Amino acid sequence: MKKINIQKIINPFVFSLLIIFPLLFSSCGEDPSDPPQTQQEITRLIMVNSPWKMTKVTVDGFDQTNVYRDLVLTFLNTQYTSVNGKGVWPETGFWSFDNTEATAFLRSDGLRVEIQNITETSLRLSLDWDETTYITTGRTLSLEGQHVFEFGK
């Protein structure tokens, strides 16, 4: 009978396993066929993450934070709500991006709102408001002009 050298059989087998085993696991992870997120998807995820509390408002460059005190915006996928929007921000409405770069959106009332800056913790929006309204004599509800709203979480 012919003598078989086990060492010659095991060495190539072990070597093959050492090569094949890491290759099997290297294919695990993200599917390369998944397309990367668009800028609209990224911006939308940040916007809908939680309510945005107003920290500062300027109208035509002048601080008007007191006029819009306690303003809170909450964005959902296509809707928004506001608390203390003072006419400039209706209590509810719809919104949609008006460009692929997600630098602005249109509200359901036709107003275009620019997204000047957005991060996980801050949001700066600007819009042109064309009327000054009053609750009662002398008490301002909203101001006419270029509004820049700054929000935080």
Backbone bond lengths (Angstrom), bond angles and torsions (degrees), N, CA, C in turn:
res aa  C-N    CA-C-N  psi(-1)  N-CA   C-N-CA  omega(-1)  CA-C   N-CA-C  phi
1 M - - - 1.422 - - 1.508 110.25 -
2 K 1.363 113.50 146.36 1.441 119.18 -177.45 1.525 109.65 -84.24
3 K 1.304 115.60 136.67 1.463 121.61 -178.68 1.531 108.55 -86.47
4 I 1.337 116.28 126.26 1.453 122.21 -179.67 1.522 108.47 -98.97
5 N 1.295 114.06 130.45 1.463 119.38 178.19 1.534 108.42 -88.57
6 I 1.301 116.65 107.00 1.468 123.79 -178.20 1.524 110.27 -61.39
7 Q 1.285 117.63 -35.41 1.457 122.08 -178.20 1.527 110.81 -58.78
8 K 1.306 119.07 -38.35 1.458 123.05 -179.31 1.527 111.46 -69.85
9 I 1.294 118.19 -27.23 1.460 121.87 179.36 1.527 110.71 -83.16
10 I 1.304 117.95 -42.45 1.469 122.33 -174.95 1.527 111.72 -71.60
11 N 1.316 118.42 -41.59 1.464 120.63 -176.97 1.531 112.59 -56.82
12 P 1.339 120.56 -50.24 1.466 118.81 177.85 1.528 112.40 -64.73
13 F 1.332 117.93 -34.06 1.453 121.57 179.32 1.530 110.79 -65.27
14 V 1.310 117.74 -46.01 1.466 122.64 179.15 1.530 109.47 -64.81
15 F 1.303 116.27 -42.60 1.461 119.95 179.01 1.531 110.84 -60.69
16 S 1.311 116.70 -43.00 1.464 121.42 178.93 1.523 110.83 -62.02
17 L 1.323 117.21 -42.80 1.462 121.02 178.45 1.529 111.44 -62.64
18 L 1.327 116.45 -39.50 1.466 120.14 179.83 1.531 111.37 -64.79
19 I 1.298 118.04 -29.64 1.463 121.78 178.55 1.531 110.72 -83.37
20 I 1.315 117.76 -45.76 1.456 122.36 -173.89 1.528 112.41 -72.45
21 F 1.318 118.35 -40.57 1.464 122.67 -175.67 1.540 112.21 -56.50
22 P 1.342 120.31 -51.34 1.473 119.21 178.17 1.531 112.79 -63.89
23 L 1.303 117.94 -32.54 1.460 120.46 178.65 1.525 111.71 -65.49
24 L 1.313 116.45 -35.25 1.458 120.08 178.36 1.518 111.02 -62.66
25 F 1.325 117.36 -41.94 1.458 120.85 -177.45 1.521 113.52 -82.96
26 S 1.307 117.35 -19.49 1.461 118.67 179.18 1.522 111.37 -70.13
27 S 1.311 117.26 -20.68 1.460 119.66 179.01 1.523 111.72 -82.91
28 C 1.315 118.57 -8.81 1.463 121.04 177.18 1.519 109.03 -77.26
29 G 1.325 117.33 152.36 1.460 121.48 178.83 1.504 110.02 125.41
30 E 1.338 115.14 -151.12 1.458 120.18 -177.26 1.514 111.04 -67.26
31 D 1.290 114.47 142.48 1.456 120.92 177.84 1.522 108.31 -79.15
32 P 1.332 117.55 116.66 1.457 118.94 -177.74 1.527 112.77 -65.55
33 S 1.311 117.08 -13.65 1.461 119.33 178.29 1.533 111.87 -81.33
34 D 1.359 118.16 -12.51 1.458 121.18 175.82 1.524 108.83 -69.98
35 P 1.320 117.37 123.90 1.463 118.56 179.70 1.525 110.40 -69.87
36 P 1.322 118.05 149.88 1.464 119.74 176.75 1.530 109.84 -66.59
37 Q 1.331 115.36 156.02 1.466 119.64 179.64 1.527 109.95 -66.78
38 T 1.321 115.21 144.50 1.458 120.24 176.17 1.523 109.33 -79.04
39 Q 1.320 116.32 164.50 1.462 120.02 177.67 1.523 110.59 -62.09
40 Q 1.315 117.65 -36.16 1.467 120.31 177.06 1.527 110.56 -62.02
41 E 1.324 118.02 -43.78 1.470 120.59 -179.82 1.519 111.04 -63.95
42 I 1.317 117.10 -42.00 1.472 121.06 -179.92 1.526 109.88 -64.08
43 T 1.329 117.21 -47.98 1.465 121.18 -178.52 1.524 110.82 -64.93
44 R 1.330 117.58 -42.66 1.460 120.92 178.58 1.529 111.13 -59.42
45 L 1.326 117.62 -43.23 1.471 120.55 179.55 1.527 111.36 -60.41
46 I 1.308 117.02 -39.47 1.469 119.91 178.25 1.530 110.43 -68.38
47 M 1.327 116.32 -43.63 1.469 119.99 -177.41 1.524 112.49 -63.14
48 V 1.326 117.92 -39.96 1.464 120.78 -174.72 1.524 112.95 -88.43
49 N 1.318 117.08 -0.36 1.463 121.20 -175.19 1.529 113.15 -59.70
50 S 1.310 118.63 -41.25 1.472 121.87 178.68 1.531 108.51 -168.55
51 P 1.332 116.94 169.08 1.474 119.32 179.71 1.524 111.86 -61.12
52 W 1.333 115.16 149.58 1.463 122.51 178.29 1.525 108.65 -107.86
53 K 1.341 116.33 123.43 1.458 122.20 -179.53 1.525 109.23 -101.32
54 M 1.337 115.87 126.94 1.447 121.09 -178.52 1.519 110.95 -63.94
55 T 1.340 116.03 133.53 1.457 120.93 177.27 1.526 111.97 -112.60
56 K 1.351 116.39 -25.16 1.467 119.63 -179.54 1.523 109.16 -162.01
57 V 1.342 115.42 145.56 1.463 121.56 174.87 1.522 107.82 -136.15
58 T 1.325 115.24 133.31 1.453 119.60 170.13 1.525 107.72 -120.64
59 V 1.334 115.34 144.88 1.456 121.77 175.47 1.525 105.91 -124.41
60 D 1.309 115.28 118.33 1.467 122.27 -174.94 1.535 111.44 51.06
61 G 1.335 115.57 37.74 1.459 121.54 175.76 1.518 115.53 87.40
62 F 1.333 118.16 -5.06 1.463 121.39 -179.24 1.524 110.08 -103.28
63 D 1.327 115.86 137.52 1.467 121.22 -178.75 1.529 110.22 -64.75
64 Q 1.324 115.76 121.66 1.469 122.05 178.11 1.532 110.21 -128.99
65 T 1.312 115.99 31.04 1.464 121.10 -177.35 1.522 111.70 -56.75
66 N 1.335 117.65 -38.66 1.470 120.33 -178.35 1.522 112.67 -63.97
67 V 1.341 117.83 -31.71 1.465 120.56 -179.42 1.525 110.27 -64.94
68 Y 1.324 116.40 -36.29 1.467 120.99 -175.30 1.534 112.01 -109.55
69 R 1.320 116.39 28.83 1.462 121.70 -178.32 1.530 111.36 -54.03
70 D 1.324 115.77 140.42 1.468 124.26 176.12 1.537 114.04 67.98
71 L 1.319 117.42 21.05 1.460 120.61 175.77 1.527 109.50 -70.26
72 V 1.330 115.79 130.30 1.470 122.21 176.64 1.526 107.94 -132.87
73 L 1.325 116.01 128.18 1.459 121.57 175.43 1.516 109.47 -110.58
74 T 1.324 115.58 138.42 1.453 121.43 175.09 1.519 107.38 -126.59
75 F 1.323 115.55 122.27 1.458 120.99 179.63 1.518 110.05 -102.74
76 L 1.317 115.51 136.80 1.452 123.25 168.90 1.529 106.20 -112.09
77 N 1.319 118.30 -177.36 1.465 119.82 -175.41 1.525 113.86 -52.28
78 T 1.329 117.64 -43.33 1.469 120.06 -179.83 1.521 112.42 -134.08
79 Q 1.323 117.69 2.28 1.461 121.91 -179.23 1.517 109.69 -122.96
80 Y 1.333 115.55 162.87 1.453 120.80 172.14 1.521 108.41 -141.33
81 T 1.317 115.38 157.98 1.457 121.81 171.65 1.526 107.41 -130.88
82 S 1.323 115.24 154.50 1.458 118.96 176.46 1.518 109.17 -135.06
83 V 1.302 114.45 150.34 1.459 122.76 172.10 1.525 105.17 -120.04
84 N 1.341 116.30 128.84 1.467 122.38 -178.29 1.530 112.07 61.17
85 G 1.337 116.49 41.42 1.461 121.41 179.54 1.508 114.25 -74.66
86 K 1.341 117.38 -12.37 1.466 123.71 173.67 1.523 114.01 53.48
87 G 1.307 117.94 38.61 1.455 120.61 177.20 1.517 113.24 87.10
88 V 1.316 117.68 -36.82 1.463 121.29 179.54 1.524 110.02 -69.55
89 W 1.300 116.58 -36.11 1.470 122.71 177.13 1.526 108.05 -117.10
90 P 1.339 117.79 102.47 1.467 119.56 176.34 1.528 110.34 -57.18
91 E 1.338 116.26 156.08 1.469 120.35 -177.58 1.520 112.54 -59.07
92 T 1.314 117.50 -35.40 1.466 121.37 176.91 1.517 109.26 -143.34
93 G 1.297 114.82 157.94 1.456 119.79 177.28 1.518 110.25 179.52
94 F 1.313 114.19 178.62 1.462 121.07 177.82 1.517 108.58 -111.71
95 W 1.317 115.39 156.59 1.455 120.49 177.36 1.522 109.47 -145.02
96 S 1.337 115.37 155.22 1.466 121.29 174.68 1.525 108.15 -155.68
97 F 1.317 115.71 145.81 1.461 120.22 178.48 1.520 109.25 -62.75
98 D 1.323 116.43 145.50 1.459 118.79 177.79 1.528 112.37 -108.32
99 N 1.346 116.73 7.04 1.461 120.12 173.83 1.526 109.61 -155.12
100 T 1.316 116.38 162.19 1.468 120.51 -176.09 1.522 112.31 -72.49
101 E 1.331 117.72 -21.00 1.467 120.93 179.94 1.530 112.25 -79.68
102 A 1.333 117.24 -8.08 1.471 123.18 179.92 1.526 111.40 58.53
103 T 1.329 116.44 42.80 1.462 120.57 177.62 1.525 112.44 -99.31
104 A 1.336 116.48 -2.15 1.464 120.45 178.39 1.521 108.66 -160.26
105 F 1.345 114.80 158.66 1.460 119.43 173.48 1.516 109.85 -140.25
106 L 1.313 113.86 158.07 1.464 121.37 177.13 1.513 109.00 -105.11
107 R 1.320 115.77 133.76 1.458 120.03 174.67 1.522 108.77 -88.78
108 S 1.329 116.49 164.25 1.464 121.01 -179.16 1.526 112.51 -65.25
109 D 1.323 118.21 -17.71 1.465 120.28 176.51 1.535 111.64 -87.37
110 G 1.342 117.30 6.06 1.459 122.04 176.60 1.517 114.79 89.55
111 L 1.317 118.16 -3.21 1.462 121.27 -178.67 1.529 110.33 -78.88
112 R 1.325 115.97 133.94 1.467 121.67 177.19 1.527 108.39 -93.00
113 V 1.333 116.50 129.89 1.458 122.87 -179.69 1.524 107.69 -118.26
114 E 1.327 116.51 124.54 1.458 120.93 178.42 1.520 110.16 -88.55
115 I 1.327 115.04 138.45 1.466 120.97 173.96 1.526 105.79 -96.07
116 Q 1.328 116.41 101.48 1.456 120.60 -177.59 1.520 111.91 -77.67
117 N 1.328 116.41 -33.57 1.463 120.85 -179.85 1.516 108.58 -159.15
118 I 1.332 115.87 141.29 1.458 119.57 175.67 1.522 108.78 -148.03
119 T 1.337 114.83 131.21 1.462 122.78 172.65 1.528 106.35 -135.17
120 E 1.297 116.40 -177.71 1.470 120.23 178.27 1.526 112.26 -61.59
121 T 1.338 117.54 -25.92 1.472 120.37 -173.96 1.523 114.36 -121.56
122 S 1.322 118.90 -3.65 1.464 119.33 -179.60 1.527 110.79 -142.75
123 L 1.323 114.11 149.98 1.451 121.82 -178.96 1.521 107.98 -143.80
124 R 1.348 116.98 129.95 1.460 120.99 175.75 1.522 107.82 -124.26
125 L 1.347 115.52 120.89 1.452 122.94 -178.80 1.520 109.18 -119.02
126 S 1.326 116.52 147.44 1.466 119.45 174.34 1.528 109.32 -133.25
127 L 1.327 114.38 148.87 1.457 120.69 178.82 1.520 109.18 -155.39
128 D 1.320 115.28 157.26 1.468 121.44 175.31 1.515 107.88 -99.98
129 W 1.334 116.16 120.40 1.465 121.84 178.46 1.522 107.13 -109.97
130 D 1.330 117.13 128.70 1.463 119.77 -169.47 1.526 115.83 -103.28
131 E 1.324 118.13 17.43 1.467 118.07 177.57 1.517 111.73 -150.98
132 T 1.306 114.94 149.45 1.460 122.00 171.39 1.524 106.23 -103.55
133 T 1.314 116.89 129.57 1.462 120.63 179.30 1.531 109.03 -122.45
134 Y 1.305 115.35 158.67 1.462 121.23 -177.95 1.524 110.01 -130.69
135 I 1.331 116.19 142.94 1.460 121.50 174.17 1.528 108.67 -76.89
136 T 1.295 115.34 -56.13 1.463 122.52 176.34 1.524 106.52 -134.99
137 T 1.293 116.82 178.09 1.456 120.66 -178.54 1.522 110.19 -54.54
138 G 1.322 114.15 119.21 1.460 119.52 174.76 1.519 115.88 86.69
139 R 1.305 118.58 -16.63 1.468 119.39 -177.87 1.535 109.06 -97.35
140 T 1.310 115.77 119.21 1.452 121.31 -173.80 1.517 111.28 -81.48
141 L 1.335 115.66 131.74 1.460 121.51 173.45 1.520 109.59 -94.49
142 S 1.323 116.97 -45.90 1.457 121.19 177.42 1.518 109.42 -148.39
143 L 1.325 115.65 157.83 1.452 121.12 -177.27 1.520 110.51 -116.92
144 E 1.329 115.80 144.45 1.455 121.37 175.57 1.527 109.16 -76.33
145 G 1.334 116.39 143.11 1.466 120.13 174.05 1.510 113.69 134.75
146 Q 1.329 114.14 -176.38 1.469 122.24 178.66 1.528 108.54 -79.33
147 H 1.341 115.42 112.04 1.463 122.00 -179.31 1.523 110.42 -96.65
148 V 1.309 116.08 135.92 1.456 121.81 170.96 1.524 106.37 -123.96
149 F 1.334 114.90 114.79 1.462 122.06 -178.92 1.524 108.83 -103.35
150 E 1.330 116.11 130.79 1.454 120.92 174.69 1.523 108.16 -113.77
151 F 1.329 115.27 132.37 1.456 122.12 -177.02 1.519 110.79 -126.67
152 G 1.321 114.34 154.63 1.459 121.88 172.81 1.512 108.94 -134.28
153 K 1.305 115.86 176.72 1.472 121.43 179.46 1.503 110.48 -91.60
